[in-house]
Amino acid sequence: MKRIIDTELLAWKDAKFRKPLLLRGARQVGKTYAAQQLGKQFSSFVEINLESERGAQIIFEKDLDAHRILRDLSLFTGKQILPGKTLLFIDEIQTTPNAITALRYFYEQIPELHVISAGSLLDFAIEQVGIPVGRVESLYVYPMSFIEFLLNTKNEILAQEILSHTLEEPISEPVHNKILSILGEYIAIGGMPGVVKCWIETNDPSRCFALQHSLIDTYQQDFVKYAKKHQIKYVDLIFNNIPQQLGKKFKFSSIEGDYRKRELSPALDLLVTAGIAHKVTNSSGQGIPLGANIDPQCFKVIFLDVSLGQALLGLDLESWFLNPMQQFVNKGEIVEALIGQELLAYANPHAKSHLYYWQRNVPGSSAEIDYLIQRGENVVPIEVKSGPGTTLKSLHMFLDSHLKSPYGYRFSTQNYSKFNNVQSLPLYAVAAITKIFKGKPE
């Protein structure tokens, strides 16, 4: 399957100055698959899973001499590991914190070695042992974007059209409607690689929906791995409540039961660290970086994948196949979450990305912008309209009151157009405002 991250991995492989690489992201987003695919570009590929191959853990416990570790790993796997010719992939590295520390010594003692590590709960281990500063680099992996969905469902020509289309000119209406229809499929199937693979191979929605529920079960079974015993019920509460509060300021008080914020807030933080949830934090939008002027107590939350959130709510996902245009109108909060998911998918993979929004709470003059992004020195507001409505009161209010914002974007089911300083784009064209596909992630 074709992934955006493949280009980044190939660049890492060929880089003159290269560091051991950590692939970071939630469980089942395709980290292991990406490393295995890169392995095909090497003379040999050696994969070690520190969770299933417990004997390998001991290799990292003796000392941190890189040459000894490499020799022992070679003997343990029965395969030669040749620096410059072999890709060494250490999976589930979080189970052995010493292995994370060992990456530093691979870099210092055997810099020509290509080594990648990944782990489903890696960020929890990193919080405990840290990352060797200046000795390791990271790539963040997310669920498959809509462009990746097109590339893998024999719609490459449509993907290229979206990426190359002139933003000010409308696209052919039949083509526009066709892409919106496929976007409806994507919202139902989602971007989890295993589910997309099932869709490609079977074209059977029911089997894909069953896989989604299996993934949800897997995430819930993981709670015991990173939450303390008394926290598990709170993590489960938040997990199930996130889809119910989509598109709104997240309120712990909206969760039924006699629970306190001090119990629930750490549970949400655990889900964020696991990559299952993403906060969309309120920012003033008055300058860059956007994170410099935020209200950390005011935020929305989205699930890592729109399809999983809908599955958790028990929604009828087949409606996205039968009447996508009506679904776009009826499911505005899901469409808003989709745009956030897309913004993350196309963000700079070399750094952890964050989402922001803007809200003005003035009596008689409230306004909200769904997302704020940074482009160079500019703050660009993004408004998401799921229906055919054209009112952009909040967007114009933001542009008029923010000197660092010369223009804004409106995403909707409508075709490409531009009026004054507002660029209107179809919901499927989030990739068009990024540089990730030009080799210059922004």
VOTITI-823477 format. One record per residue (C-alpha): chain; y, z, x. Coordinates in nm, 4 decimals. Layout:
<pts>
+-----+----------+----------+----------+
! mol !       yy !       zz !       xx !
+-----+----------+----------+----------+
!   A !        Y !        Z !        X !
...
+-----+----------+----------+----------+
</pts>
This chain:
<pts>
+-----+----------+----------+----------+
! mol !       yy !       zz !       xx !
+-----+----------+----------+----------+
!   A !   0.0000 !   0.0000 !   0.0000 !
!   A !   0.3472 !  -0.0910 !   0.1242 !
!   A !   0.5821 !   0.2018 !   0.1884 !
!   A !   0.9393 !   0.2320 !   0.3118 !
!   A !   0.8218 !   0.4895 !   0.5639 !
!   A !   0.6021 !   0.2276 !   0.7369 !
!   A !   0.9093 !   0.0645 !   0.8925 !
!   A !   1.0279 !   0.3995 !   1.0254 !
!   A !   0.6848 !   0.4750 !   1.1717 !
!   A !   0.6677 !   0.1402 !   1.3509 !
!   A !   1.0127 !   0.2022 !   1.4988 !
!   A !   0.8941 !   0.5444 !   1.6175 !
!   A !   0.5825 !   0.3881 !   1.7726 !
!   A !   0.7879 !   0.1418 !   1.9775 !
!   A !   1.0748 !   0.3752 !   2.0682 !
!   A !   1.1346 !   0.4256 !   2.4392 !
!   A !   1.2400 !   0.7868 !   2.3895 !
!   A !   0.9985 !   0.9305 !   2.1402 !
!   A !   0.9097 !   1.2825 !   2.0318 !
!   A !   0.6079 !   1.4222 !   1.8459 !
!   A !   0.6565 !   1.3476 !   1.4781 !
!   A !   0.6226 !   1.5727 !   1.1744 !
!   A !   0.5672 !   1.4044 !   0.8379 !
!   A !   0.7124 !   1.6352 !   0.5751 !
!   A !   0.6912 !   1.6269 !   0.1976 !
!   A !   0.4971 !   1.7526 !  -0.1015 !
!   A !   0.1211 !   1.7259 !  -0.1378 !
!   A !  -0.0130 !   1.3815 !  -0.2312 !
!   A !   0.3018 !   1.1778 !  -0.1593 !
!   A !   0.1259 !   0.9615 !   0.1016 !
!   A !   0.1801 !   1.1317 !   0.4376 !
!   A !  -0.1812 !   1.1094 !   0.5543 !
!   A !  -0.2175 !   0.7504 !   0.4334 !
!   A !   0.0991 !   0.6470 !   0.6198 !
!   A !  -0.0315 !   0.7955 !   0.9460 !
!   A !  -0.3702 !   0.6283 !   0.8996 !
!   A !  -0.2042 !   0.2916 !   0.8390 !
!   A !   0.0039 !   0.3305 !   1.1542 !
!   A !  -0.3165 !   0.4112 !   1.3419 !
!   A !  -0.4280 !   0.0511 !   1.2863 !
!   A !  -0.1474 !  -0.0585 !   1.5202 !
!   A !  -0.3038 !   0.1304 !   1.8131 !
!   A !  -0.6048 !   0.0610 !   2.0330 !
!   A !  -0.7579 !   0.3798 !   1.8945 !
!   A !  -0.6840 !   0.6401 !   1.6303 !
!   A !  -0.7970 !   1.0032 !   1.6374 !
!   A !  -0.7535 !   1.2168 !   1.3272 !
!   A !  -0.8113 !   1.5909 !   1.3164 !
!   A !  -0.7797 !   1.7961 !   0.9988 !
!   A !  -0.7189 !   2.1583 !   1.0947 !
!   A !  -0.8004 !   2.2794 !   0.7437 !
!   A !  -1.1432 !   2.1183 !   0.7079 !
!   A !  -1.2350 !   2.1236 !   1.0796 !
!   A !  -1.1927 !   2.4931 !   1.1502 !
!   A !  -1.3487 !   2.4652 !   1.4937 !
!   A !  -1.0517 !   2.2615 !   1.6111 !
!   A !  -0.8149 !   2.5500 !   1.5338 !
!   A !  -0.9580 !   2.7517 !   1.8224 !
!   A !  -0.8506 !   2.4797 !   2.0659 !
!   A !  -0.4869 !   2.5728 !   2.0007 !
!   A !  -0.5430 !   2.9492 !   2.0261 !
!   A !  -0.6428 !   2.9712 !   2.3941 !
!   A !  -0.3195 !   2.8578 !   2.5600 !
!   A !  -0.0602 !   2.5837 !   2.5151 !
!   A !  -0.1404 !   2.3675 !   2.8156 !
!   A !  -0.1074 !   2.0160 !   2.6711 !
!   A !  -0.3543 !   1.8546 !   2.9125 !
!   A !  -0.6235 !   2.1112 !   2.8320 !
!   A !  -0.5639 !   2.0803 !   2.4576 !
!   A !  -0.5869 !   1.7017 !   2.4761 !
!   A !  -0.9076 !   1.7187 !   2.6781 !
!   A !  -1.0659 !   1.9671 !   2.4363 !
!   A !  -0.9618 !   1.7617 !   2.1333 !
!   A !  -1.1185 !   1.4561 !   2.2923 !
!   A !  -1.4445 !   1.6420 !   2.3531 !
!   A !  -1.4380 !   1.7965 !   2.0048 !
!   A !  -1.3962 !   1.4600 !   1.8302 !
!   A !  -1.6127 !   1.2638 !   2.0721 !
!   A !  -1.3315 !   1.0119 !   2.1156 !
!   A !  -1.1130 !   0.9319 !   2.4125 !
!   A !  -0.7451 !   1.0103 !   2.3605 !
!   A !  -0.5469 !   0.7823 !   2.5885 !
!   A !  -0.1701 !   0.8416 !   2.6068 !
!   A !   0.0133 !   0.5184 !   2.5239 !
!   A !  -0.2925 !   0.3654 !   2.3548 !
!   A !  -0.4150 !   0.6284 !   2.1096 !
!   A !  -0.2413 !   0.7682 !   1.8041 !
!   A !  -0.3334 !   1.1346 !   1.7663 !
!   A !  -0.2925 !   1.2552 !   1.4084 !
!   A !  -0.3126 !   1.6284 !   1.3385 !
!   A !  -0.3350 !   1.6828 !   0.9634 !
!   A !  -0.2847 !   2.0135 !   0.7774 !
!   A !  -0.1197 !   2.1490 !   1.0905 !
!   A !   0.0334 !   2.4367 !   0.8935 !
!   A !  -0.3037 !   2.6158 !   0.8986 !
!   A !  -0.2630 !   2.6698 !   1.2747 !
!   A !   0.0969 !   2.7700 !   1.3616 !
!   A !   0.0141 !   2.7524 !   1.7331 !
!   A !  -0.0504 !   2.3804 !   1.6883 !
!   A !   0.3098 !   2.3351 !   1.5721 !
!   A !   0.4296 !   2.5127 !   1.8855 !
!   A !   0.1955 !   2.2961 !   2.0949 !
!   A !   0.3910 !   1.9859 !   1.9931 !
!   A !   0.6653 !   2.0990 !   2.2291 !
!   A !   0.4247 !   2.0912 !   2.5224 !
!   A !   0.2897 !   1.7501 !   2.4273 !
!   A !   0.6491 !   1.6284 !   2.4502 !
!   A !   0.7229 !   1.8016 !   2.7805 !
!   A !   0.3913 !   1.7461 !   2.9607 !
!   A !   0.2568 !   1.4197 !   2.8104 !
!   A !   0.5644 !   1.2356 !   2.6745 !
!   A !   0.3799 !   0.9030 !   2.6579 !
!   A !   0.1366 !   1.0431 !   2.3978 !
!   A !   0.1873 !   0.9300 !   2.0392 !
!   A !   0.1227 !   1.2338 !   1.8189 !
!   A !   0.1927 !   1.2759 !   1.4480 !
!   A !   0.1394 !   1.5886 !   1.2428 !
!   A !   0.1491 !   1.6504 !   0.8699 !
!   A !   0.0620 !   1.9179 !   0.6200 !
!   A !   0.0842 !   1.9695 !   0.2468 !
!   A !   0.2551 !   2.3072 !   0.2863 !
!   A !   0.4050 !   2.2450 !   0.6277 !
!   A !   0.7546 !   2.3720 !   0.5522 !
!   A !   0.6245 !   2.7230 !   0.4828 !
!   A !   0.4739 !   2.7381 !   0.8326 !
!   A !   0.7948 !   2.5973 !   0.9802 !
!   A !   0.9916 !   2.8778 !   0.8130 !
!   A !   0.7700 !   3.1268 !   0.9976 !
!   A !   0.7312 !   2.9742 !   1.3436 !
!   A !   1.0196 !   2.7267 !   1.3507 !
!   A !   1.0280 !   2.3809 !   1.5060 !
!   A !   1.0616 !   2.3406 !   1.8838 !
!   A !   1.4322 !   2.2497 !   1.8991 !
!   A !   1.4954 !   1.9074 !   2.0508 !
!   A !   1.1240 !   1.8532 !   2.1137 !
!   A !   1.0043 !   1.7326 !   1.7720 !
!   A !   1.1406 !   1.4957 !   1.5081 !
!   A !   1.0754 !   1.4794 !   1.1341 !
!   A !   1.0363 !   1.2114 !   0.8709 !
!   A !   1.0561 !   1.3093 !   0.5050 !
!   A !   0.8204 !   1.1393 !   0.2616 !
!   A !   0.8738 !   1.1219 !  -0.1147 !
!   A !   0.6856 !   0.9649 !  -0.4064 !
!   A !   0.6958 !   0.5864 !  -0.4199 !
!   A !   1.0304 !   0.4420 !  -0.5272 !
!   A !   1.0712 !   0.1736 !  -0.7917 !
!   A !   1.1125 !  -0.0907 !  -0.5207 !
!   A !   0.7850 !   0.0227 !  -0.3630 !
!   A !   0.6233 !   0.0115 !  -0.7079 !
!   A !   0.7354 !  -0.3518 !  -0.7424 !
!   A !   0.6140 !  -0.4404 !  -0.3928 !
!   A !   0.2691 !  -0.3034 !  -0.4690 !
!   A !   0.2276 !  -0.4502 !  -0.8190 !
!   A !   0.2703 !  -0.8174 !  -0.7239 !
!   A !   0.6393 !  -0.8160 !  -0.8089 !
!   A !   0.7719 !  -0.8697 !  -0.4564 !
!   A !   1.0065 !  -1.1478 !  -0.5719 !
!   A !   1.1740 !  -0.9106 !  -0.8181 !
!   A !   1.2115 !  -0.6450 !  -0.5487 !
!   A !   1.3809 !  -0.8963 !  -0.3213 !
!   A !   1.6099 !  -1.0075 !  -0.6040 !
!   A !   1.7262 !  -0.6500 !  -0.6637 !
!   A !   1.7921 !  -0.5954 !  -0.2936 !
!   A !   1.9795 !  -0.9223 !  -0.2408 !
!   A !   2.1592 !  -0.9696 !  -0.5728 !
!   A !   2.5398 !  -0.9793 !  -0.5699 !
!   A !   2.6502 !  -0.6607 !  -0.7415 !
!   A !   2.9460 !  -0.8125 !  -0.9271 !
!   A !   2.7510 !  -1.0938 !  -1.0948 !
!   A !   2.5068 !  -1.0484 !  -1.3854 !
!   A !   2.1440 !  -1.1354 !  -1.3319 !
!   A !   1.9637 !  -1.3744 !  -1.5676 !
!   A !   1.9135 !  -1.1859 !  -1.8963 !
!   A !   1.5379 !  -1.2626 !  -1.9263 !
!   A !   1.4871 !  -1.1399 !  -1.5687 !
!   A !   1.7004 !  -0.8325 !  -1.6372 !
!   A !   1.4908 !  -0.7446 !  -1.9419 !
!   A !   1.1662 !  -0.8045 !  -1.7539 !
!   A !   1.2646 !  -0.5659 !  -1.4743 !
!   A !   1.3694 !  -0.3024 !  -1.7291 !
!   A !   1.0279 !  -0.3392 !  -1.8921 !
!   A !   0.8554 !  -0.2818 !  -1.5568 !
!   A !   1.0863 !   0.0149 !  -1.4966 !
!   A !   0.9467 !   0.1590 !  -1.8197 !
!   A !   0.5972 !   0.1224 !  -1.6709 !
!   A !   0.7147 !   0.2983 !  -1.3562 !
!   A !   0.8588 !   0.5919 !  -1.5516 !
!   A !   0.5213 !   0.6319 !  -1.7267 !
!   A !   0.2991 !   0.5814 !  -1.4203 !
!   A !   0.5338 !   0.7471 !  -1.1734 !
!   A !   0.5478 !   0.7199 !  -0.7978 !
!   A !   0.2557 !   0.9355 !  -0.6856 !
!   A !   0.0562 !   0.6950 !  -0.4623 !
!   A !  -0.2850 !   0.7901 !  -0.6014 !
!   A !  -0.1714 !   0.7224 !  -0.9574 !
!   A !  -0.0040 !   0.3945 !  -0.8603 !
!   A !  -0.3252 !   0.2889 !  -0.6847 !
!   A !  -0.5201 !   0.3681 !  -1.0023 !
!   A !  -0.2746 !   0.1566 !  -1.2047 !
!   A !  -0.3081 !  -0.1366 !  -0.9646 !
!   A !  -0.6877 !  -0.1237 !  -0.9659 !
!   A !  -0.7574 !  -0.0461 !  -1.3332 !
!   A !  -0.4457 !  -0.1292 !  -1.5352 !
!   A !  -0.5671 !   0.1550 !  -1.7565 !
!   A !  -0.2879 !   0.3983 !  -1.8571 !
!   A !  -0.5298 !   0.6655 !  -1.9801 !
!   A !  -0.6998 !   0.6900 !  -1.6403 !
!   A !  -0.3607 !   0.7126 !  -1.4714 !
!   A !  -0.2482 !   0.9857 !  -1.7104 !
!   A !  -0.5679 !   1.1803 !  -1.6353 !
!   A !  -0.4867 !   1.1596 !  -1.2639 !
!   A !  -0.1378 !   1.2932 !  -1.3305 !
!   A !  -0.2850 !   1.6019 !  -1.4955 !
!   A !  -0.5243 !   1.6404 !  -1.2035 !
!   A !  -0.2257 !   1.6413 !  -0.9664 !
!   A !  -0.0525 !   1.9028 !  -1.1804 !
!   A !  -0.3654 !   2.1201 !  -1.1566 !
!   A !  -0.3676 !   2.0752 !  -0.7781 !
!   A !  -0.0072 !   2.1897 !  -0.7492 !
!   A !  -0.0793 !   2.4938 !  -0.9640 !
!   A !  -0.3878 !   2.5802 !  -0.7591 !
!   A !  -0.1673 !   2.5765 !  -0.4487 !
!   A !   0.0510 !   2.8603 !  -0.5779 !
!   A !  -0.1857 !   3.1202 !  -0.4303 !
!   A !  -0.1406 !   2.9620 !  -0.0868 !
!   A !   0.2317 !   3.0297 !  -0.0591 !
!   A !   0.3271 !   3.2831 !  -0.3260 !
!   A !   0.2581 !   3.6536 !  -0.3018 !
!   A !   0.0175 !   3.7843 !  -0.5618 !
!   A !   0.2910 !   3.9328 !  -0.7810 !
!   A !   0.4944 !   3.6082 !  -0.7590 !
!   A !   0.2302 !   3.3664 !  -0.8851 !
!   A !   0.3081 !   3.4177 !  -1.2538 !
!   A !   0.6789 !   3.3609 !  -1.1873 !
!   A !   0.6120 !   3.0409 !  -0.9926 !
!   A !   0.3965 !   2.9174 !  -1.2792 !
!   A !   0.6701 !   3.0018 !  -1.5307 !
!   A !   0.9335 !   2.8087 !  -1.3355 !
!   A !   0.6938 !   2.5183 !  -1.2752 !
!   A !   0.6368 !   2.4771 !  -1.6480 !
!   A !   1.0018 !   2.5320 !  -1.7378 !
!   A !   1.1634 !   2.2756 !  -1.5073 !
!   A !   1.0854 !   1.9744 !  -1.7309 !
!   A !   1.2233 !   2.1637 !  -2.0321 !
!   A !   1.5647 !   2.2053 !  -1.8690 !
!   A !   1.6091 !   1.8521 !  -1.7324 !
!   A !   1.9664 !   1.7268 !  -1.7435 !
!   A !   2.1102 !   2.0746 !  -1.7989 !
!   A !   2.2340 !   2.3549 !  -1.5778 !
!   A !   1.9191 !   2.5501 !  -1.4956 !
!   A !   1.9283 !   2.8932 !  -1.6568 !
!   A !   1.6728 !   3.1598 !  -1.5785 !
!   A !   1.7810 !   3.3283 !  -1.9013 !
!   A !   1.6435 !   3.0301 !  -2.0971 !
!   A !   1.2891 !   3.1216 !  -1.9947 !
!   A !   1.1192 !   3.3096 !  -2.2742 !
!   A !   1.0118 !   3.6619 !  -2.1912 !
!   A !   1.1542 !   3.9745 !  -2.0343 !
!   A !   1.2121 !   3.8345 !  -1.6853 !
!   A !   1.4912 !   3.8943 !  -1.4384 !
!   A !   1.6687 !   3.6441 !  -1.2177 !
!   A !   1.5735 !   3.8392 !  -0.9054 !
!   A !   1.2071 !   3.7744 !  -0.9943 !
!   A !   1.2454 !   3.4093 !  -1.0933 !
!   A !   1.4935 !   3.2811 !  -0.8341 !
!   A !   1.2589 !   3.3317 !  -0.5333 !
!   A !   0.9834 !   3.1580 !  -0.7318 !
!   A !   1.2032 !   2.8503 !  -0.7745 !
!   A !   1.2842 !   2.8563 !  -0.4029 !
!   A !   0.9108 !   2.8447 !  -0.3272 !
!   A !   0.8700 !   2.5313 !  -0.5403 !
!   A !   1.1659 !   2.3723 !  -0.3632 !
!   A !   1.0133 !   2.4513 !  -0.0224 !
!   A !   0.6828 !   2.3014 !  -0.1410 !
!   A !   0.8687 !   1.9807 !  -0.2297 !
!   A !   0.7664 !   2.0044 !  -0.5955 !
!   A !   1.1193 !   2.0683 !  -0.7232 !
!   A !   1.4626 !   1.9520 !  -0.6104 !
!   A !   1.7881 !   2.1287 !  -0.6865 !
!   A !   2.0943 !   1.9260 !  -0.7887 !
!   A !   2.3772 !   2.1559 !  -0.6828 !
!   A !   2.7282 !   2.1682 !  -0.8251 !
!   A !   2.9816 !   2.0437 !  -0.5680 !
!   A !   3.3597 !   2.0213 !  -0.5947 !
!   A !   3.3395 !   1.6682 !  -0.4539 !
!   A !   3.6741 !   1.7172 !  -0.2802 !
!   A !   3.5501 !   1.6125 !   0.0616 !
!   A !   3.2594 !   1.5697 !   0.2981 !
!   A !   3.0062 !   1.6972 !   0.3592 !
!   A !   2.9301 !   1.7495 !  -0.0078 !
!   A !   2.7417 !   2.0687 !   0.0728 !
!   A !   3.0539 !   2.2345 !   0.2159 !
!   A !   3.2071 !   2.3126 !  -0.1232 !
!   A !   2.9307 !   2.4066 !  -0.3631 !
!   A !   2.8569 !   2.6688 !  -0.6229 !
!   A !   2.5036 !   2.7752 !  -0.5226 !
!   A !   2.4588 !   2.9560 !  -0.8548 !
!   A !   2.5249 !   2.6402 !  -1.0562 !
!   A !   2.2529 !   2.3768 !  -1.0307 !
!   A !   2.0136 !   2.1531 !  -1.2190 !
!   A !   1.6495 !   2.1045 !  -1.1184 !
!   A !   1.4336 !   1.7927 !  -1.1230 !
!   A !   1.0616 !   1.7524 !  -1.0646 !
!   A !   0.9464 !   1.5520 !  -0.7637 !
!   A !   0.8189 !   1.2787 !  -0.9987 !
!   A !   0.9382 !   1.1894 !  -1.3494 !
!   A !   0.5895 !   1.1086 !  -1.4761 !
!   A !   0.4504 !   1.4503 !  -1.3810 !
!   A !   0.7320 !   1.6281 !  -1.5598 !
!   A !   0.6632 !   1.4301 !  -1.8762 !
!   A !   0.2885 !   1.4909 !  -1.8456 !
!   A !   0.3546 !   1.8631 !  -1.8141 !
!   A !   0.5508 !   1.8507 !  -2.1401 !
!   A !   0.2692 !   1.6616 !  -2.3109 !
!   A !   0.4935 !   1.3650 !  -2.3952 !
!   A !   0.3549 !   1.0329 !  -2.5162 !
!   A !   0.3861 !   0.8267 !  -2.1982 !
!   A !   0.2461 !   0.5129 !  -2.3624 !
!   A !   0.5766 !   0.4772 !  -2.5503 !
!   A !   0.7301 !   0.3560 !  -2.2238 !
!   A !   0.4951 !   0.0562 !  -2.2384 !
!   A !   0.5418 !  -0.0158 !  -2.6089 !
!   A !   0.9188 !   0.0155 !  -2.6443 !
!   A !   1.0921 !   0.0919 !  -2.3144 !
!   A !   1.4435 !   0.0107 !  -2.4402 !
!   A !   1.4162 !   0.2691 !  -2.7162 !
!   A !   1.2765 !   0.5210 !  -2.4693 !
!   A !   1.5733 !   0.4692 !  -2.2372 !
!   A !   1.8001 !   0.5652 !  -2.5284 !
!   A !   1.5910 !   0.8615 !  -2.6467 !
!   A !   1.5040 !   1.0104 !  -2.3073 !
!   A !   1.8405 !   1.0381 !  -2.1365 !
!   A !   1.7447 !   1.3485 !  -1.9401 !
!   A !   1.4376 !   1.1715 !  -1.7971 !
!   A !   1.6446 !   0.8669 !  -1.7022 !
!   A !   1.8938 !   1.0957 !  -1.5270 !
!   A !   1.6091 !   1.2599 !  -1.3327 !
!   A !   1.4777 !   0.9134 !  -1.2412 !
!   A !   1.8066 !   0.8262 !  -1.0707 !
!   A !   1.7914 !   1.1500 !  -0.8708 !
!   A !   1.4349 !   1.0723 !  -0.7661 !
!   A !   1.5439 !   0.7243 !  -0.6561 !
!   A !   1.8394 !   0.8582 !  -0.4564 !
!   A !   1.6033 !   1.0843 !  -0.2613 !
!   A !   1.3518 !   0.8040 !  -0.2047 !
!   A !   1.6182 !   0.5825 !  -0.0459 !
!   A !   1.7967 !   0.8568 !   0.1498 !
!   A !   1.7908 !   0.8919 !   0.5269 !
!   A !   1.4276 !   0.9950 !   0.5966 !
!   A !   1.5193 !   1.1579 !   0.9275 !
!   A !   1.6972 !   1.4502 !   0.7603 !
!   A !   1.6302 !   1.6667 !   0.4576 !
!   A !   1.8303 !   1.5224 !   0.1697 !
!   A !   2.0115 !   1.7134 !  -0.1020 !
!   A !   2.1368 !   1.6163 !  -0.4455 !
!   A !   2.4748 !   1.7118 !  -0.5899 !
!   A !   2.6598 !   1.6819 !  -0.9186 !
!   A !   3.0085 !   1.7685 !  -1.0439 !
!   A !   3.1098 !   1.9696 !  -1.3465 !
!   A !   3.4494 !   2.0627 !  -1.4815 !
!   A !   3.4611 !   2.3549 !  -1.7226 !
!   A !   3.8157 !   2.3625 !  -1.8523 !
!   A !   3.8660 !   2.4640 !  -2.2171 !
!   A !   3.9152 !   2.1461 !  -2.4175 !
!   A !   3.8558 !   1.9239 !  -2.1146 !
!   A !   3.4992 !   1.9594 !  -1.9901 !
!   A !   3.3469 !   1.6781 !  -1.7859 !
!   A !   3.0364 !   1.6132 !  -1.5794 !
!   A !   2.9260 !   1.3584 !  -1.3209 !
!   A !   2.5487 !   1.3267 !  -1.2870 !
!   A !   2.5371 !   1.2706 !  -0.9094 !
!   A !   2.7673 !   1.2625 !  -0.6091 !
!   A !   2.6748 !   1.0760 !  -0.2924 !
!   A !   2.8466 !   1.0296 !   0.0406 !
!   A !   2.9258 !   0.6820 !   0.1704 !
!   A !   3.1022 !   0.6985 !   0.5043 !
!   A !   3.4029 !   0.9247 !   0.4463 !
!   A !   3.4032 !   0.8615 !   0.0719 !
!   A !   3.2571 !   1.0701 !  -0.2087 !
!   A !   3.1073 !   0.8339 !  -0.4664 !
!   A !   3.0449 !   0.9562 !  -0.8223 !
!   A !   2.7450 !   0.8258 !  -1.0165 !
!   A !   2.7223 !   0.8400 !  -1.3933 !
!   A !   2.3939 !   0.7649 !  -1.5698 !
!   A !   2.4039 !   0.6176 !  -1.9198 !
!   A !   2.0631 !   0.5827 !  -2.0824 !
!   A !   2.1991 !   0.4089 !  -2.3931 !
!   A !   2.4335 !   0.1153 !  -2.4528 !
!   A !   2.7465 !   0.3333 !  -2.4729 !
!   A !   3.0342 !   0.2379 !  -2.2435 !
!   A !   3.2481 !   0.5532 !  -2.2504 !
!   A !   3.3136 !   0.6637 !  -1.8934 !
!   A !   3.5630 !   0.9420 !  -1.9549 !
!   A !   3.4136 !   1.1795 !  -1.6967 !
!   A !   3.3854 !   0.9094 !  -1.4318 !
!   A !   3.7499 !   0.8044 !  -1.4681 !
!   A !   3.8606 !   1.1685 !  -1.4740 !
!   A !   3.6767 !   1.2305 !  -1.1476 !
!   A !   3.8168 !   0.9185 !  -0.9793 !
!   A !   4.1716 !   1.0063 !  -1.0870 !
!   A !   4.1466 !   1.3600 !  -0.9487 !
!   A !   3.9601 !   1.2958 !  -0.6216 !
!   A !   4.1483 !   1.1098 !  -0.3493 !
!   A !   3.8321 !   1.0716 !  -0.1415 !
!   A !   3.6704 !   0.8707 !  -0.4230 !
!   A !   3.8108 !   0.5157 !  -0.4432 !
!   A !   3.5240 !   0.3855 !  -0.6581 !
!   A !   3.2232 !   0.4922 !  -0.8628 !
!   A !   2.8907 !   0.3690 !  -0.9990 !
!   A !   2.7619 !   0.3581 !  -1.3543 !
!   A !   2.3846 !   0.3095 !  -1.3998 !
!   A !   2.2651 !   0.1980 !  -1.7418 !
!   A !   2.0429 !  -0.0542 !  -1.9203 !
!   A !   2.3311 !  -0.3020 !  -1.9058 !
!   A !   2.3565 !  -0.5903 !  -1.6615 !
!   A !   2.5582 !  -0.6013 !  -1.3390 !
!   A !   2.9360 !  -0.6000 !  -1.3874 !
!   A !   3.2524 !  -0.4584 !  -1.2362 !
!   A !   3.5721 !  -0.3354 !  -1.3970 !
!   A !   3.8513 !  -0.2102 !  -1.1736 !
!   A !   3.7010 !   0.0598 !  -0.9497 !
!   A !   3.3781 !   0.1108 !  -1.1451 !
!   A !   3.0684 !  -0.0868 !  -1.0476 !
!   A !   2.8125 !  -0.1061 !  -1.3278 !
!   A !   2.4510 !  -0.1474 !  -1.2208 !
!   A !   2.1166 !  -0.1615 !  -1.4030 !
!   A !   1.8981 !   0.1487 !  -1.3873 !
!   A !   1.6556 !  -0.0368 !  -1.1613 !
!   A !   1.9129 !  -0.1126 !  -0.8892 !
!   A !   1.9582 !   0.2231 !  -0.7124 !
!   A !   1.8137 !   0.0675 !  -0.3956 !
!   A !   2.0978 !  -0.1854 !  -0.3944 !
!   A !   2.3546 !   0.0813 !  -0.3018 !
!   A !   2.1569 !   0.2041 !  -0.0007 !
!   A !   2.1030 !   0.0640 !   0.3469 !
!   A !   1.7476 !   0.1842 !   0.3924 !
!   A !   1.6046 !  -0.1672 !   0.3605 !
!   A !   1.8380 !  -0.3058 !   0.6243 !
!   A !   1.7082 !  -0.0730 !   0.8921 !
!   A !   2.0219 !   0.1402 !   0.8682 !
!   A !   1.9425 !   0.4402 !   0.6513 !
!   A !   2.2618 !   0.6016 !   0.5328 !
+-----+----------+----------+----------+
</pts>
